[in-house]
Amino acid sequence: MILIERATLQHVEGISDVCSRGYRATYGESHPKSYIERIIEEFYHPDRISSEITDGGDGWDGWHVALEDGTVLGAIGGGMTGAYRGEVFVLYLDPDRRGEGIGTLLLEALTRIQREKGATEQWVSVARGNQKGIPFYEARGFVFQHEQESYSNGEDEPFVSNRYCRGI
Ligand SMILES: CC(C)(COP(=O)(O)OP(=O)(O)OC[C@H]1O[C@@H](n2cnc3c(N)ncnc32)[C@H](O)[C@@H]1OP(=O)(O)O)[C@@H](O)C(=O)NCCC(=O)NCCS
């Protein structure tokens, strides 16, 4: 049985693991290895995830995890970016567990929270050409809005993100 729960410190290593492996599996063919490892070191380091669980902060709805027998299979994080606007900041699964509905369960948990906070729309950035992510968001009702240059170190060509939105 798969349970969706708000993450606690006991899930830090599992979140770091699924996000790191999920990120490599998603971008391994399209982005340079050095870039991928830099992003993982910055965003999915256990220390950073720990502080995001304990400190939270405005505009952050906390990490939620999908658990099977206590093992983290997937993780989502999001927050409010405006009075009526929620954002999915991050959503990754164990790459071997895609296509079982786990991503939908995680998205539903975040969406419930954002609705309660007053969100009527929900946004997400997905890298252009990410065929492991875009079909999922489109199946869940997100519609392409516009392109946006995404995070880079300023030396490389910037990567392009697609901004998607749905009503919630
Ligand atoms: C995106 C992701 C979280 C989706 O989770 P998931 O558990 O695999 O998705 P689900 O099983 O809940 O799928 C939900 C729907 O999306 C569709 N879908 C998901 N991935 C798809 C794909 N690659 N191609 C076509 N359809 C897809 C499913 O058919 C399903 O549609 P339905 O409910 O109408 O039948 C997961 O696949 C993942 O980790 N991908 C790689 C990481 C990534 O790209 N994350 C997003 C970065 S912003």
The ligand as an SDF file (V2000), in Angstrom:
LIG
                    3D

 48 50  0  0  0  0  0  0  0  0999 V2000
    6.2920   13.1210  -13.8210 C   0  0  0  0  0  0  0  0  0  0  0  0
    6.1210   12.0000  -12.8090 C   0  0  0  0  0  0  0  0  0  0  0  0
    6.2880   12.5680  -11.4030 C   0  0  0  0  0  0  0  0  0  0  0  0
    4.6980   11.4560  -13.0050 C   0  0  0  0  0  0  0  0  0  0  0  0
    4.4320   10.4740  -12.0210 O   0  0  0  0  0  0  0  0  0  0  0  0
    3.8430    9.0480  -12.4380 P   0  0  0  0  0  0  0  0  0  0  0  0
    3.4920    8.3470  -11.2040 O   0  0  0  0  0  0  0  0  0  0  0  0
    4.7820    8.3990  -13.3780 O   0  0  0  0  0  0  0  0  0  0  0  0
    2.5170    9.4790  -13.2310 O   0  0  0  0  0  0  0  0  0  0  0  0
    1.0800    8.8000  -13.1200 P   0  0  0  0  0  0  0  0  0  0  0  0
    1.2330    7.3170  -13.1680 O   0  0  0  0  0  0  0  0  0  0  0  0
    0.3500    9.3710  -11.9700 O   0  0  0  0  0  0  0  0  0  0  0  0
    0.4560    9.2880  -14.5010 O   0  0  0  0  0  0  0  0  0  0  0  0
   -0.6260   10.1800  -14.5700 C   0  0  0  0  0  0  0  0  0  0  0  0
   -1.0210   10.3840  -16.0030 C   0  0  0  0  0  0  0  0  0  0  0  0
    0.0370   10.9120  -16.7920 O   0  0  0  0  0  0  0  0  0  0  0  0
    0.2560   10.1020  -17.9320 C   0  0  0  0  0  0  0  0  0  0  0  0
    1.6850   10.0350  -18.1310 N   0  0  0  0  0  0  0  0  0  0  0  0
    2.6280   10.0890  -17.1650 C   0  0  0  0  0  0  0  0  0  0  0  0
    3.8550   10.0330  -17.7360 N   0  0  0  0  0  0  0  0  0  0  0  0
    3.6570    9.9300  -19.0570 C   0  0  0  0  0  0  0  0  0  0  0  0
    4.5230    9.8310  -20.1740 C   0  0  0  0  0  0  0  0  0  0  0  0
    5.8610    9.8340  -20.0550 N   0  0  0  0  0  0  0  0  0  0  0  0
    3.9820    9.7350  -21.4110 N   0  0  0  0  0  0  0  0  0  0  0  0
    2.6280    9.7240  -21.5760 C   0  0  0  0  0  0  0  0  0  0  0  0
    1.7570    9.8240  -20.5410 N   0  0  0  0  0  0  0  0  0  0  0  0
    2.2750    9.9230  -19.3080 C   0  0  0  0  0  0  0  0  0  0  0  0
   -0.3250    8.7600  -17.5920 C   0  0  0  0  0  0  0  0  0  0  0  0
   -0.7680    8.0980  -18.7510 O   0  0  0  0  0  0  0  0  0  0  0  0
   -1.4740    9.1150  -16.6700 C   0  0  0  0  0  0  0  0  0  0  0  0
   -2.5980    9.4970  -17.4200 O   0  0  0  0  0  0  0  0  0  0  0  0
   -4.0770    8.9290  -17.0590 P   0  0  0  0  0  0  0  0  0  0  0  0
   -4.2150    9.0310  -15.5530 O   0  0  0  0  0  0  0  0  0  0  0  0
   -4.9720    9.8350  -17.8070 O   0  0  0  0  0  0  0  0  0  0  0  0
   -4.0360    7.5250  -17.5360 O   0  0  0  0  0  0  0  0  0  0  0  0
    7.1230   10.8540  -12.9850 C   0  0  0  0  0  0  0  0  0  0  0  0
    6.8840   10.1660  -14.1730 O   0  0  0  0  0  0  0  0  0  0  0  0
    8.5630   11.2960  -12.9360 C   0  0  0  0  0  0  0  0  0  0  0  0
    9.2000   11.2460  -11.8940 O   0  0  0  0  0  0  0  0  0  0  0  0
    9.1110   11.7130  -14.1000 N   0  0  0  0  0  0  0  0  0  0  0  0
   10.4820   12.1030  -14.1980 C   0  0  0  0  0  0  0  0  0  0  0  0
   10.7590   13.3490  -13.4140 C   0  0  0  0  0  0  0  0  0  0  0  0
   10.0740   14.5700  -13.9500 C   0  0  0  0  0  0  0  0  0  0  0  0
   10.0600   14.8360  -15.1320 O   0  0  0  0  0  0  0  0  0  0  0  0
    9.5200   15.3240  -13.0130 N   0  0  0  0  0  0  0  0  0  0  0  0
    8.8930   16.5610  -13.3220 C   0  0  0  0  0  0  0  0  0  0  0  0
    9.9330   17.6290  -13.3560 C   0  0  0  0  0  0  0  0  0  0  0  0
    9.1270   19.1700  -13.1870 S   0  0  0  0  0  0  0  0  0  0  0  0
  1  2  1  0
  2  3  1  0
  2  4  1  0
  2 36  1  0
  4  5  1  0
  5  6  1  0
  6  7  2  0
  6  8  1  0
  6  9  1  0
  9 10  1  0
 10 11  2  0
 10 12  1  0
 10 13  1  0
 13 14  1  0
 14 15  1  0
 15 16  1  0
 15 30  1  0
 16 17  1  0
 17 18  1  0
 17 28  1  0
 18 19  1  0
 18 27  1  0
 19 20  2  0
 20 21  1  0
 21 22  1  0
 21 27  2  0
 22 23  1  0
 22 24  2  0
 24 25  1  0
 25 26  2  0
 26 27  1  0
 28 29  1  0
 28 30  1  0
 30 31  1  0
 31 32  1  0
 32 33  2  0
 32 34  1  0
 32 35  1  0
 36 37  1  0
 36 38  1  0
 38 39  2  0
 38 40  1  0
 40 41  1  0
 41 42  1  0
 42 43  1  0
 43 44  2  0
 43 45  1  0
 45 46  1  0
 46 47  1  0
 47 48  1  0
M  END
$$$$
